[in-house]
C-alpha cells in the first residue's frame, strides 16, 4: 500500500525487519526441485597420490522429470572441468566450481534419455564446504597418508558422501530425491584392494596397476556411492548366498569375525522382522583410518571408523561396535531402499536405524538389555537440550544440523512409543 499512516508504516517496517532477520538466520528448505532425473552413472577414475587429486571420466544418463528441457545442471564441487560432450560433440557449459550448467543440443521430452560425457579432475583439498558435529568434514574424497611418510599409518583413499559431498568426486544431481544405478572403473596400484557399491565384476591388470570394475544395478541415492582403496585383508562370510565381507588391516584379520561376525545373523533378523528380504546383492564392511564420522551406510559398502578395531581382550565384556553394525544394516532398508525425499525428512533414515539397535538388542539379549539401551538413548536426548526442535524440520540453517539427537534418539523413542500404542502386529505390518 502506497499511502499509510505513520504508525502503520512503523509496524510494517518492523515486520519487514523481523522477516528479513528470520529469513537470514533460518530458511525454509523444501525438497529440491526435479528438473531432470538421474538414470545411470558410469565413472572411470584413477588417482594422483602426490597431489591428492583424482582423474575422472563420467557418463551421466538422465531425462527430463516431467517438463521438456534443453538444459541440465549438475553438482560438481571444486573440480576442473576439461570436456563436456554428448554423442562426441562438445557442449557449451557454465561452471562456478559448484554448479555445472550444460546446454543440451536440443529440447528433450519427458522419458527421452540423454548421456552427458564429462572429463574432469576432482580436487578435494579445494572444497570449501564444512562438516557438522556428526560428520566433521565435507571434502567427499580423502587421501590418507598419501605420500606414505607416516610409517605408522597405511596409505588409503576413501569417500564420504552424506549429505551432499559425493559431488566433490563425481558430477551428479546430489540430492536424496534422486536415484541412480552405477558402475565404476577404479584404477589403482596392484598392491591395493578396492571396494565400491554392488558387485566386483572384473579385475584387469595393466603393468603395476589394476582396474577393478564395480557395478550396482539397483538404484540408490547419490550420497550413498562409495569408493575405498588400501592394503586390506578381505575376510569372507555369507548370508544365505549373498557375500558378506570384512575389509580390515592385516593386524586385525584374525579378529574380523569376532568384531563383525554377527552381521549375517543381523541381516536375517531384520529381513524377517521387516517382512522384506535383504534387497541388495552383497554386504561389505570396511574399517578406514581418520574417518570423519562413526560409520556410514553406503549401499553394500559400509564404512567404519578405526574405533571398530578391537582385540579379543577388549571383546570379552562386549563388542563396542555391535549397535553401530546393527544400525548400518537397518539403513539398508530405511535410507538405502526407502530414502528421504529431502534432508528435512532425514528422520526416516536415522530414527528407524536408531530403533534397529533396540530391536537387535531385544532379539539377541532380551527385553532388559533392550530397555537399558533405550534408557541410555532417551537420557542422552533429554540432556542435550533439544526439546525445541521438531522431528521433521523444513526450517533450518544448515542441513548438517539435522544429524542430531532429535533425528536419532528422539525419533527412535517415538517409534518405540508407536509400537507400544499399536501393538507388534500392526506396527511391524505397517
Rosetta blueprint (number, residue, H / E / L):
1 X L
2 X L
3 X L
4 X L
5 X L
6 X H
7 X H
8 X H
9 X H
10 X H
11 X H
12 X H
13 X H
14 X H
15 X H
16 X H
17 X H
18 X H
19 X H
20 X H
21 X H
22 X H
23 X H
24 X H
25 X H
26 X L
27 X E
28 X E
29 X L
30 X L
31 X L
32 X L
33 X L
34 X L
35 X L
36 X E
37 X E
38 X E
39 X E
40 X E
41 X E
42 X E
43 X E
44 X E
45 X E
46 X E
47 X E
48 X E
49 X L
50 X L
51 X L
52 X L
53 X E
54 X E
55 X E
56 X E
57 X E
58 X E
59 X E
60 X E
61 X E
62 X E
63 X E
64 X E
65 X L
66 X L
67 X L
68 X L
69 X E
70 X E
71 X E
72 X E
73 X E
74 X E
75 X E
76 X L
77 X L
78 X L
79 X L
80 X E
81 X E
82 X E
83 X E
84 X E
85 X E
86 X E
87 X L
88 X L
89 X E
90 X E
91 X L
92 X L
93 X E
94 X E
95 X E
96 X L
97 X L
98 X L
99 X E
100 X E
101 X E
102 X E
103 X E
104 X E
105 X E
106 X E
107 X E
108 X E
109 X L
110 X E
111 X L
112 X L
113 X E
114 X E
115 X E
116 X E
117 X E
118 X E
119 X E
120 X E
121 X E
122 X E
123 X L
124 X H
125 X H
126 X H
127 X L
128 X L
129 X L
130 X E
131 X L
132 X L
133 X L
134 X L
135 X L
136 X L
137 X E
138 X L
139 X L
140 X L
141 X E
142 X E
143 X E
144 X E
145 X L
146 X L
147 X L
148 X L
149 X L
150 X L
151 X L
152 X L
153 X L
154 X L
155 X L
156 X E
157 X E
158 X E
159 X E
160 X L
161 X L
162 X L
163 X L
164 X L
165 X L
166 X H
167 X H
168 X H
169 X L
170 X L
171 X L
172 X E
173 X L
174 X L
175 X L
176 X L
177 X L
178 X L
179 X L
180 X E
181 X E
182 X E
183 X E
184 X E
185 X E
186 X E
187 X E
188 X E
189 X E
190 X L
191 X L
192 X L
193 X E
194 X E
195 X E
196 X E
197 X L
198 X L
199 X E
200 X E
201 X E
202 X E
203 X E
204 X E
205 X E
206 X E
207 X L
208 X L
209 X E
210 X E
211 X E
212 X E
213 X E
214 X E
215 X E
216 X E
217 X E
218 X E
219 X E
220 X E
221 X L
222 X H
223 X H
224 X H
225 X L
226 X L
227 X E
228 X E
229 X E
230 X E
231 X L
232 X L
233 X E
234 X E
235 X E
236 X E
237 X E
238 X E
239 X E
240 X L
241 X L
242 X E
243 X E
244 X E
245 X E
246 X E
247 X E
248 X E
249 X L
250 X H
251 X H
252 X H
253 X H
254 X H
255 X H
256 X H
257 X H
258 X H
259 X H
260 X H
261 X L
262 X L
263 X H
264 X H
265 X H
266 X H
267 X H
268 X H
269 X H
270 X H
271 X H
272 X H
273 X H
274 X H
275 X L
276 X L
277 X L
278 X L
279 X L
280 X L
281 X L
282 X E
283 X E
284 X E
285 X E
286 X E
287 X E
288 X E
289 X L
290 X L
291 X L
292 X L
293 X L
294 X L
295 X E
296 X E
297 X L
298 X L
299 X L
300 X L
301 X E
302 X E
303 X E
304 X E
305 X E
306 X H
307 X H
308 X H
309 X L
310 X L
311 X L
312 X H
313 X H
314 X H
315 X H
316 X L
317 X L
318 X L
319 X L
320 X L
321 X L
322 X H
323 X H
324 X H
325 X H
326 X H
327 X H
328 X H
329 X H
330 X H
331 X H
332 X L
333 X L
334 X E
335 X L
336 X L
337 X L
338 X E
339 X L
340 X L
341 X L
342 X L
343 X H
344 X H
345 X H
346 X L
347 X H
348 X H
349 X H
350 X H
351 X H
352 X H
353 X H
354 X H
355 X H
356 X H
357 X H
358 X H
359 X H
360 X H
361 X H
362 X H
363 X H
364 X H
365 X H
366 X L
367 X H
368 X H
369 X H
370 X H
371 X H
372 X H
373 X H
374 X H
375 X H
376 X H
377 X H
378 X H
379 X H
380 X H
381 X H
382 X H
383 X L
384 X L
385 X L
386 X L
387 X L
388 X L
389 X L
390 X L
391 X L
392 X L
393 X L
394 X L
395 X E
396 X E
397 X L
398 X L
399 X H
400 X H
401 X H
402 X H
403 X L
404 X L
405 X L
406 X H
407 X H
408 X H
409 X H
410 X H
411 X H
412 X H
413 X H
414 X H
415 X H
416 X H
417 X H
418 X H
419 X H
420 X H
421 X H
422 X H
423 X L
424 X H
425 X H
426 X H
427 X H
428 X H
429 X H
430 X L
